[in-house]
Amino acid sequence: MRISTLLQASAVALTAVTAGVLTAPAHASTPPLTTPQVVAHLDLAQGRQPENLTVLPNGNTVVTFAFSRQIAEIDCHGAVRILATLPAPAADAATPVLKSPFLGGVVRDDSGTLYFAYATGTADLTGIWKLAPGGTPQRIAALPADALPNGLARDERTGSLYAADSVLGTVWRVPARGGAAVPWATGADLKANGFLGANGIKIRDRAVWVSNLDNGTLLRVPVRPDGTAGPAQTVATGLTGIDDFAFTGRGNQVLAALNSSNQIALVADNGTHTIVLNQADGLQNPTSVAVQGDRVWVADAAYLTQQDPNLLTARLLRNN
């Protein structure tokens, strides 16, 4: 079952948002983003709906295709190379809420090893996986069968991985070398409110930042000196349909993917936001954002529009 079907079934929570999704957009790119262009038009019929991405040193990207169980590399010309396909669960398995096996966040370490979140509704496959260069996918940490690990972040300082669980309202922490996942942060701010809760996740300045899709919020959870989670702080509100996000490198300024409204929002340090990309720029239900230098990449999964899932790039002006 595709996520578009489930979103349509969640009409009470999403009708007000999705009613305007396919209407004519009011504007195109706004500084500090300029010259947006689509790098790759992806094949919906093959299930190539990118949920998350990470940028490689050579400028290529690695994406997770949400429902085809595949990890892929997309080069600067738009060519797609499948790196791995994860094992399928038993035929009668049902992933929580989404019903289909779901590939979420992906991150990379300095050795080139990729880590990604996989949910199947089964205890034997749900968890955090890795793919070493030239290797095959291996699960390094199990998560409960009723979990839905979505966004994934890696602490560059410790190597630990943090996964945002959209169903259980939990941030899980996984040791750098793999092992038992522990519930690092929980609470009402992370929980779902009709569909999916904690979604995107990033680490910055000894804090874990998490988005909540249902609540339209961006949260900051401090990492205490002993490594435990401090109380969650709400940094921004009104970000309807927020999925994943990325820091621009300018203070705590964030670019956030607003999935249901086909927009990218620029969130300022004070929590206010402006729209800097929309459907006129090629957005089709953006799911994640990455920043490297003066370039921004956006993954568009077309969950609701059901047309032209793609990978888009734009220039980030540093003097704005």
C-alpha positions as CSV (number, residue, x, y, z in Angstrom):
1,M,0.0,0.0,0.0
2,R,1.4,3.4,-1.0
3,I,1.7,6.3,1.5
4,S,-0.6,8.3,-0.7
5,T,-3.5,6.0,0.1
6,L,-2.8,6.3,3.8
7,L,-2.7,10.0,3.7
8,Q,-6.0,10.2,1.9
9,A,-7.4,7.9,4.6
10,S,-6.2,10.4,7.2
11,A,-8.5,13.1,5.9
12,V,-9.3,14.5,9.3
13,A,-5.7,15.4,9.9
14,L,-4.7,16.4,6.4
15,T,-7.6,17.7,4.4
16,A,-6.9,21.3,5.2
17,V,-3.4,21.0,4.1
18,T,-3.7,18.8,1.0
19,A,-6.7,20.8,-0.4
20,G,-4.3,23.3,-1.8
21,V,-1.4,21.0,-2.8
22,L,-2.2,20.9,-6.5
23,T,-3.3,24.5,-6.9
24,A,-1.1,27.0,-8.8
25,P,1.8,28.1,-6.7
26,A,2.1,31.8,-5.7
27,H,5.8,32.2,-6.3
28,A,9.0,30.4,-7.2
29,S,12.5,30.3,-5.6
30,T,13.3,33.0,-3.0
31,P,16.8,34.0,-1.7
32,P,18.9,32.6,-0.2
33,L,18.0,29.8,-2.7
34,T,18.4,30.4,-6.4
35,T,18.6,28.5,-9.7
36,P,16.7,25.4,-8.7
37,Q,16.8,22.6,-11.2
38,V,15.8,18.9,-11.3
39,V,18.8,16.6,-11.5
40,A,16.8,13.4,-11.9
41,H,13.3,12.6,-12.8
42,L,12.5,9.2,-11.2
43,D,10.2,6.4,-12.2
44,L,7.1,6.2,-10.1
45,A,6.2,2.9,-11.7
46,Q,9.4,1.3,-10.4
47,G,8.7,2.6,-6.9
48,R,11.5,5.2,-7.0
49,Q,10.1,7.6,-4.4
50,P,13.1,9.0,-2.5
51,E,12.4,9.3,1.3
52,N,15.8,10.5,2.5
53,L,19.2,11.4,1.1
54,T,22.9,12.0,1.9
55,V,25.4,13.8,-0.3
56,L,28.7,12.0,-1.2
57,P,32.1,13.8,-1.3
58,N,31.9,13.7,-5.2
59,G,28.6,15.5,-5.3
60,N,26.5,12.3,-6.0
61,T,23.7,11.5,-3.7
62,V,22.6,8.3,-2.0
63,V,18.8,8.0,-1.5
64,T,16.4,5.5,0.1
65,F,13.5,4.5,-2.0
66,A,10.7,4.3,0.6
67,F,8.6,1.4,-0.6
68,S,10.9,-0.5,-3.0
69,R,13.3,-1.5,-0.2
70,Q,16.2,-0.1,-2.2
71,I,19.2,2.1,-1.6
72,A,20.5,4.0,-4.7
73,E,23.2,6.4,-5.8
74,I,22.2,9.2,-8.2
75,D,25.0,10.9,-10.1
76,C,25.1,14.5,-11.2
77,H,23.6,13.6,-14.6
78,G,20.6,11.9,-13.0
79,A,21.7,8.3,-13.6
80,V,20.4,5.9,-10.9
81,R,22.5,2.9,-9.7
82,I,20.9,0.5,-7.2
83,L,23.3,-0.2,-4.4
84,A,21.3,-2.8,-2.4
85,T,17.8,-4.2,-2.0
86,L,16.8,-5.1,1.6
87,P,15.1,-8.4,2.3
88,A,11.4,-8.6,2.2
89,P,9.4,-9.5,5.3
90,A,6.9,-12.3,5.4
91,A,3.9,-11.8,3.1
92,D,1.5,-11.2,5.9
93,A,3.6,-8.6,7.7
94,A,2.2,-5.1,8.1
95,T,4.5,-2.1,8.9
96,P,2.9,0.1,11.5
97,V,0.6,2.8,10.0
98,L,2.2,2.6,6.5
99,K,1.5,-1.2,6.1
100,S,4.3,-1.6,3.5
101,P,8.0,-2.1,4.3
102,F,9.5,1.3,4.7
103,L,13.1,2.6,4.2
104,G,13.7,5.9,6.1
105,G,16.8,7.9,6.9
106,V,20.3,7.4,5.5
107,V,23.6,8.7,6.8
108,R,27.3,8.0,5.9
109,D,30.5,7.8,7.9
110,D,34.0,8.7,6.9
111,S,34.8,5.2,5.7
112,G,31.9,5.3,3.2
113,T,29.7,3.0,5.2
114,L,26.0,3.8,4.9
115,Y,23.5,3.4,7.7
116,F,19.7,3.4,7.2
117,A,16.5,2.8,9.0
118,Y,14.2,0.0,7.9
119,A,10.7,-0.9,9.2
120,T,8.7,-4.0,8.3
121,G,6.3,-4.7,11.2
122,T,8.5,-7.8,12.0
123,A,11.1,-8.3,14.8
124,D,13.6,-10.0,12.5
125,L,14.1,-7.1,10.1
126,T,13.0,-3.8,11.7
127,G,15.9,-1.7,12.9
128,I,19.1,0.1,11.9
129,W,21.1,-1.4,9.0
130,K,24.5,-0.7,7.4
131,L,26.0,-1.2,4.0
132,A,29.8,-1.1,3.8
133,P,31.5,-0.3,0.5
134,G,31.4,-3.4,-1.7
135,G,29.4,-5.3,1.0
136,T,25.9,-6.5,1.6
137,P,23.3,-5.0,4.0
138,Q,23.5,-6.0,7.6
139,R,21.3,-5.2,10.5
140,I,23.3,-3.7,13.4
141,A,20.5,-2.9,15.8
142,A,17.1,-4.4,16.3
143,L,14.0,-2.3,17.0
144,P,10.6,-3.5,18.1
145,A,8.3,-4.8,15.4
146,D,5.8,-2.0,16.2
147,A,8.4,0.7,15.7
148,L,8.7,3.0,12.7
149,P,12.2,4.3,12.5
150,N,12.2,7.3,10.1
151,G,14.8,10.0,10.2
152,L,18.4,9.0,11.1
153,A,21.3,11.1,12.3
154,R,24.9,10.3,13.2
155,D,26.9,12.1,15.9
156,E,30.2,13.0,14.3
157,R,31.8,13.3,17.8
158,T,30.9,9.8,19.1
159,G,29.7,8.0,16.1
160,S,26.4,7.1,17.8
161,L,23.3,6.9,15.6
162,Y,20.0,8.5,16.6
163,A,16.7,7.4,15.0
164,A,13.4,9.2,15.2
165,D,10.5,6.8,15.6
166,S,7.3,8.2,14.0
167,V,4.9,5.7,15.7
168,L,6.3,5.1,19.2
169,G,7.3,8.8,19.7
170,T,10.8,7.9,20.6
171,V,14.4,8.8,19.7
172,W,16.4,5.7,19.7
173,R,20.2,5.7,20.2
174,V,22.4,3.0,18.7
175,P,26.1,2.5,19.6
176,A,28.6,3.3,16.8
177,R,29.5,-0.3,16.3
178,G,26.0,-1.5,16.6
179,G,24.3,-3.3,19.4
180,A,21.3,-2.8,21.6
181,A,19.2,0.3,20.7
182,V,18.1,2.3,23.8
183,P,15.2,4.7,24.0
184,W,17.1,8.0,24.4
185,A,14.2,10.5,24.4
186,T,10.4,10.2,24.7
187,G,7.6,12.5,25.5
188,A,4.4,14.1,24.3
189,D,6.3,16.5,22.0
190,L,7.6,13.5,19.9
191,K,4.3,11.6,19.7
192,A,2.0,11.3,16.7
193,N,-1.3,13.1,16.7
194,G,-3.3,11.2,14.1
195,F,-0.7,10.0,11.6
196,L,3.1,10.3,12.3
197,G,5.0,12.1,15.0
198,A,8.8,12.4,15.3
199,N,10.2,12.4,11.7
200,G,13.4,14.2,10.7
201,I,16.4,14.3,12.9
202,K,19.8,16.1,13.0
203,I,22.5,16.7,15.5
204,R,24.0,20.2,16.1
205,D,26.0,21.8,19.0
206,R,25.4,19.0,21.5
207,A,21.7,18.8,20.8
208,V,19.4,16.5,18.9
209,W,16.9,18.3,16.7
210,V,13.7,16.5,15.7
211,S,10.7,17.5,13.6
212,N,7.1,16.3,14.4
213,L,5.0,15.9,11.2
214,D,1.6,15.9,12.9
215,N,2.3,18.9,15.1
216,G,4.2,20.9,12.6
217,T,7.0,21.6,15.1
218,L,10.8,21.6,15.2
219,L,12.2,20.5,18.5
220,R,15.7,20.7,20.2
221,V,16.6,18.1,22.7
222,P,19.9,19.0,24.6
223,V,22.5,16.3,25.2
224,R,23.5,16.5,28.8
225,P,27.2,16.0,29.8
226,D,26.4,12.4,30.8
227,G,24.9,11.7,27.4
228,T,21.3,11.6,28.5
229,A,18.5,13.7,27.0
230,G,17.5,17.0,28.5
231,P,13.9,18.4,28.2
232,A,12.7,19.0,24.7
233,Q,12.4,22.7,23.6
234,T,10.1,23.8,20.8
235,V,12.1,25.9,18.4
236,A,9.5,26.5,15.7
237,T,5.8,26.0,15.1
238,G,3.5,26.3,12.2
239,L,5.6,24.1,9.9
240,T,2.6,22.1,8.6
241,G,3.6,18.7,7.2
242,I,7.3,19.0,8.1
243,D,9.4,16.0,7.1
244,D,13.2,16.1,7.3
245,F,15.4,19.2,7.4
246,A,19.0,20.4,7.2
247,F,21.1,23.2,8.7
248,T,22.4,25.8,6.3
249,G,25.6,26.4,8.3
250,R,24.5,29.9,9.3
251,G,23.7,29.7,13.0
252,N,20.7,27.5,13.7
253,Q,19.1,28.4,10.4
254,V,17.2,25.4,8.9
255,L,15.8,24.4,5.5
256,A,12.7,22.2,6.2
257,A,10.8,20.0,3.8
258,L,7.1,20.7,4.1
259,N,5.8,17.5,2.4
260,S,2.1,18.1,2.0
261,S,2.3,21.6,0.7
262,N,5.1,21.1,-1.8
263,Q,7.3,23.7,-0.1
264,I,10.8,24.3,1.4
265,A,10.8,26.6,4.4
266,L,13.7,28.6,5.7
267,V,13.5,28.6,9.5
268,A,15.3,31.5,11.2
269,D,17.1,31.3,14.6
270,N,14.0,33.0,16.2
271,G,11.7,30.3,14.9
272,T,10.0,32.3,12.2
273,H,9.9,30.9,8.6
274,T,9.6,31.9,5.0
275,I,8.9,29.8,1.9
276,V,11.9,29.7,-0.4
277,L,10.9,26.9,-2.9
278,N,7.6,25.6,-4.0
279,Q,5.9,23.5,-6.7
280,A,6.8,26.0,-9.4
281,D,10.4,25.0,-8.8
282,G,9.7,21.3,-9.3
283,L,8.8,20.2,-5.8
284,Q,6.6,17.1,-5.5
285,N,6.0,16.4,-1.8
286,P,9.6,17.0,-0.6
287,T,10.7,14.6,2.0
288,S,14.3,15.6,2.9
289,V,17.0,18.3,2.4
290,A,20.8,18.2,2.4
291,V,23.3,21.0,2.3
292,Q,26.9,20.8,1.1
293,G,28.8,24.0,0.6
294,D,26.7,26.3,-1.5
295,R,24.5,23.6,-2.9
296,V,21.2,22.3,-1.6
297,W,19.6,19.0,-2.6
298,V,15.9,18.1,-2.1
299,A,14.3,14.7,-2.5
300,D,10.7,14.7,-3.8
301,A,8.8,11.5,-3.3
302,A,5.4,12.6,-4.9
303,Y,3.5,10.7,-2.2
304,L,0.4,12.9,-2.7
305,T,0.8,14.3,-6.2
306,Q,1.7,10.9,-7.6
307,Q,3.7,12.6,-10.4
308,D,7.4,13.1,-11.1
309,P,9.2,12.0,-8.0
310,N,12.6,13.7,-8.4
311,L,15.9,14.9,-7.0
312,L,16.3,18.7,-7.2
313,T,19.2,21.0,-6.5
314,A,19.6,24.7,-5.9
315,R,22.3,27.2,-5.1
316,L,22.5,28.6,-1.5
317,L,23.6,32.2,-1.4
318,R,25.9,32.8,1.6
319,N,25.5,36.5,1.7
320,N,21.8,36.5,2.5
